[in-house]
Amino acid sequence: MTEIRPRRIRPGTRYKDFYSYPSKSFEEHRQDPLGMEQWIDQNTRENGVTDPDSTISPPVNLSNEELNVWKYEQVRYFCKQLNWLSTELQGYCPPRKYPQMIATEQWIFLCAAHKTPKECAAVDYMRHTLHFVGNQLNDPKRFPSRTTVKDVAVVKLSNICRRVYRIFAHAYYQHKSVYEAFEKETRLCERFTKFVCKYNMMTDNNLIVPCEGAPDEARQIEKSEDKSRQEKREQRAKAADESQVSPETSEETSESSNDENASEITVIENT
């Protein structure tokens, strides 16, 4: 009789050896209590970068209940992976430099992890949001079981997706080099974007990162943001030139520029 090697990670195992055991088919995973999560994890590790579309396509012949479980476990897995992106951003996102959670320069997101939504430093916003949605996904009142998920519970996943997506948006527009390095290794934003589009979990106007699978509006938003930043750079350069001639004129130009920028900002509550 062939001995079946246990699928477990023992203490002291090196990361490169974590998943050295043989892969299992979906039908084999299907027999396990948390087989859907294990299948998503295995499928993403094997195909997440080389064939991302296959990771957001459910296995064939799923019942409606199983499809709901698959969607729920996908969102859980996305949130787990987003912790890695949040960690990558820690050293590039000091609270003093980013006292607000912003994506483009026109939007400020309020953190709903407080009794009253309020502004948070970007790095705190990311921590609070991931902790908040983690509690929601593990809330027995919202999701009583990980093996049976009802349609009404699936609807609640849309709100979670909308919240965590803002981490992608902040990373892309404020820390693009970090985002691009992370995305090259994981294609996480692409997979997430295609998933929420496929199952209508987010509207197009909320998808502002122009990755593969994003709506056309995302590229228009990026162009508008690039244009806005270029105009502000030109305004600062002009103000610097004028300051060498007349300090009073520079102050008036700066105040006028600040007033114009303030009128363009939209504050969005994380509800």
C-alpha positions in Angstrom: 0.0 0.0 0.0 1.4 3.4 -1.0 1.8 5.8 1.9 0.1 9.1 1.5 2.3 12.0 2.5 0.6 14.4 5.0 -0.2 17.8 3.6 1.1 19.9 6.4 3.8 22.4 7.1 5.8 21.3 10.1 7.6 23.7 12.5 11.0 24.7 11.1 10.1 24.2 7.5 11.7 26.7 5.1 9.3 28.8 3.1 10.6 27.4 -0.2 9.6 24.0 1.0 6.1 24.9 2.3 4.3 23.4 -0.6 6.5 20.6 -1.7 3.8 18.0 -1.4 1.9 16.8 -4.5 -1.0 18.8 -5.9 -4.6 17.5 -5.6 -7.4 17.7 -8.0 -10.5 19.8 -7.2 -12.5 16.6 -6.7 -10.0 15.5 -4.1 -10.2 18.8 -2.3 -13.9 18.7 -2.6 -14.1 16.0 0.0 -12.3 18.1 2.7 -14.2 20.4 5.1 -12.2 23.4 3.9 -11.4 22.0 0.5 -12.6 25.1 -1.4 -10.1 27.3 0.4 -7.3 24.8 -0.2 -8.2 24.5 -3.9 -8.1 28.3 -4.4 -4.8 28.5 -2.6 -3.2 25.7 -4.7 -4.7 27.0 -7.9 -3.5 30.6 -7.3 0.0 29.4 -6.3 0.3 27.4 -9.5 -1.5 29.7 -12.0 -1.8 33.1 -10.4 1.0 34.7 -12.4 1.1 32.5 -15.6 -2.7 32.1 -16.1 -4.6 34.5 -13.8 -7.9 34.0 -15.6 -8.0 30.4 -14.5 -7.8 31.4 -10.9 -11.1 33.4 -11.0 -13.0 30.7 -13.0 -14.9 28.4 -10.7 -14.6 24.6 -11.0 -17.2 23.0 -13.2 -20.4 21.4 -12.0 -20.7 23.5 -8.8 -24.0 23.8 -7.2 -25.3 27.3 -6.4 -24.3 26.8 -2.8 -20.8 25.7 -3.7 -20.4 28.7 -6.0 -21.3 31.0 -3.1 -18.7 29.3 -1.0 -16.2 29.7 -3.8 -16.9 33.5 -4.0 -16.6 33.8 -0.3 -13.3 32.0 -0.1 -12.0 34.0 -3.0 -12.6 37.2 -1.2 -11.0 35.8 1.9 -8.0 34.8 -0.1 -7.7 38.2 -1.8 -7.8 39.9 1.6 -5.0 37.6 2.9 -2.9 38.5 -0.1 -3.5 42.2 0.3 -1.8 42.0 3.7 1.4 41.4 1.7 0.9 44.5 -0.3 0.1 46.5 2.8 3.4 45.2 4.4 5.3 46.2 1.3 4.0 49.7 1.6 4.9 50.2 5.2 8.4 51.7 4.6 7.1 54.0 1.8 4.0 55.4 3.4 5.0 57.3 6.6 2.0 59.0 8.4 3.8 62.4 8.2 4.0 62.3 4.4 0.6 60.6 3.9 -1.7 61.9 6.7 -4.8 61.0 4.7 -5.9 58.0 2.7 -5.9 59.2 -0.9 -5.8 57.6 -4.3 -5.9 60.3 -6.9 -5.4 63.8 -5.6 -9.1 64.5 -5.9 -10.4 61.8 -3.5 -9.9 61.4 0.3 -11.3 58.2 1.9 -12.6 58.2 5.4 -11.9 55.2 7.6 -15.1 53.3 8.8 -13.2 51.3 11.4 -14.3 53.9 14.0 -17.6 54.8 15.6 -17.8 57.8 13.3 -15.9 57.6 10.0 -12.9 59.9 10.0 -9.6 60.6 8.3 -6.7 58.3 9.0 -3.1 58.2 7.9 -2.9 56.0 4.9 -0.8 53.3 6.6 -3.3 53.2 9.5 -6.3 53.1 7.1 -4.9 50.0 5.4 -4.3 48.2 8.7 -7.7 49.3 10.1 -9.5 48.2 6.9 -7.9 44.8 6.6 -8.5 44.2 10.3 -12.1 45.4 9.9 -13.0 43.2 6.9 -11.2 40.3 8.5 -13.6 40.6 11.5 -16.6 40.8 9.1 -15.5 37.7 7.1 -15.2 35.8 10.4 -18.4 37.1 11.9 -20.7 34.2 12.6 -23.7 36.4 12.2 -22.7 37.5 8.7 -21.2 34.2 7.6 -22.4 31.4 9.9 -20.5 28.7 8.0 -17.6 28.3 5.6 -19.2 25.3 4.0 -22.6 26.8 3.3 -23.0 30.4 2.2 -26.4 31.8 1.3 -27.2 34.3 -1.5 -27.9 37.1 1.0 -24.5 36.7 2.5 -22.8 36.9 -0.9 -24.3 40.3 -1.4 -22.3 41.6 1.6 -19.0 40.7 -0.2 -19.4 43.6 -2.5 -19.0 46.1 0.3 -15.8 44.3 1.5 -14.4 44.3 -2.0 -15.1 48.0 -2.4 -13.3 48.8 0.8 -10.1 46.8 0.2 -9.8 47.9 -3.4 -8.8 51.3 -2.1 -5.5 49.9 -1.0 -4.8 49.0 -4.7 -5.8 52.5 -5.7 -3.6 54.2 -3.1 -0.6 52.0 -4.0 -1.0 52.6 -7.8 -1.4 56.4 -7.6 0.9 57.2 -4.7 3.5 54.3 -4.7 3.5 53.2 -8.3 7.0 51.6 -8.3 6.0 49.5 -5.2 2.7 48.6 -6.8 4.3 47.5 -10.1 6.9 45.4 -8.5 4.3 43.6 -6.4 1.9 43.2 -9.3 4.6 41.7 -11.4 5.1 39.0 -8.9 1.5 38.3 -8.0 -0.9 39.9 -10.6 -3.2 40.4 -7.6 -4.9 43.6 -8.7 -5.5 42.1 -12.1 -7.1 39.0 -10.6 -9.1 41.0 -8.1 -10.4 43.4 -10.8 -11.4 40.6 -13.1 -13.2 38.8 -10.3 -15.3 41.8 -9.1 -16.1 42.7 -12.7 -17.1 39.1 -13.5 -19.5 38.9 -10.6 -20.7 42.5 -10.5 -19.3 43.2 -7.1 -18.1 46.7 -7.9 -19.3 49.4 -10.3 -17.0 50.6 -13.1 -16.6 54.1 -11.6 -15.0 52.6 -8.5 -12.4 50.7 -10.5 -9.7 53.4 -11.0 -6.5 51.3 -11.4 -5.9 50.8 -15.1 -4.7 47.2 -14.9 -5.6 44.3 -17.2 -9.3 43.8 -17.1 -10.2 47.2 -15.7 -12.9 49.3 -17.5 -11.9 52.0 -20.0 -12.9 54.7 -17.4 -9.8 53.7 -15.3 -7.4 54.8 -18.1 -9.3 58.1 -18.5 -9.0 58.7 -14.7 -5.3 58.0 -14.9 -4.9 60.5 -17.8 -6.8 63.1 -15.9 -4.6 62.5 -12.8 -1.4 62.8 -14.8 -2.7 66.0 -16.4 -3.6 67.4 -13.0 -0.2 66.6 -11.5 1.6 68.1 -14.5 -0.4 71.4 -14.1 0.4 71.6 -10.4 4.1 71.0 -11.2 4.0 73.8 -13.7 2.2 76.1 -11.2 4.9 75.4 -8.6 7.6 76.1 -11.1 6.0 79.3 -12.1 5.5 80.3 -8.5 9.2 79.6 -7.8 10.3 81.8 -10.7 8.0 84.6 -9.6 9.2 84.4 -6.0 12.7 85.3 -7.2 11.1 88.5 -8.5 8.4 89.3 -6.0 7.8 87.3 -2.7 4.3 88.9 -2.4 3.2 87.7 -5.8 4.4 84.1 -4.9 2.3 84.1 -1.8 -0.8 85.2 -3.7 -0.2 82.5 -6.4 0.3 79.8 -3.7 -2.9 80.8 -1.9 -4.9 80.9 -5.1 -3.6 77.4 -6.1 -4.5 75.9 -2.7 -8.0 77.3 -2.9 -8.5 75.8 -6.4 -7.1 72.4 -5.2 -9.4 72.3 -2.1 -12.5 72.9 -4.3 -11.6 69.7 -6.4 -11.2 67.3 -3.5 -14.0 64.8 -2.9 -14.3 63.1 0.6 -15.6 59.6 0.4 -16.8 57.8 3.5 -15.8 54.1 3.8 -19.3 52.8 4.2 
